[in-house]
């Protein structure tokens, strides 16, 4: 919903509670990349590996710069 990981989709792995600060959620995307974000930036859209909504073309996977450019240029 917000932050640097906006648009990414993953499975929730664990939750870190920090009293007096932000709670952090650790997620894993479909390709096995791990990322973390604030709890306020997470929205549940399914259960386990199955989403309850239809996903965009890339299915919420964030590509590196080179792979992203190749996909946008139609080379991959």
C-alpha positions, -999 to +999 in steps of 0.1 A: +000+000+000+030+023+005+067+025+009+095+013-013+079-022-016+046-008-031+031-032-055+050-062-043+032-094-034+045-121-010+036-145+017+039-133+053+067-150+071+070-134+105+061-102+124+085-082+146+069-062+174+087-031+185+070-014+215+068+023+209+079+020+173+067+004+140+059-033+137+078-049+108+065-077+086+089-100+068+076-114+034+088-138+007+078-133-029+071-160-055+108-161-067+120-165-031+132-130-025+128-118+011+117-082+019+104-064+050+080-035+054+059-018+080+027-035+091+007-004+081+019-010+045+006-046+043-028-057+030-038-093+030-053-104-004-055-142+001-047-172+022-013-190+018-002-191-018-037-186-033-049-149-039-085-140-036-082-114-063-067-114-098-030-103-099-013-080-124+010-093-152+042-096-131+022-110-102+038-084-078+074-095-083+099-067-083+126-072-110+162-058-108+169-029-131+184-049-160+156-075-161+129-048-157+142-029-187+144-060-208+108-069-200+096-034-208+115-034-241+099-067-250+131-087-250+123-112-223 
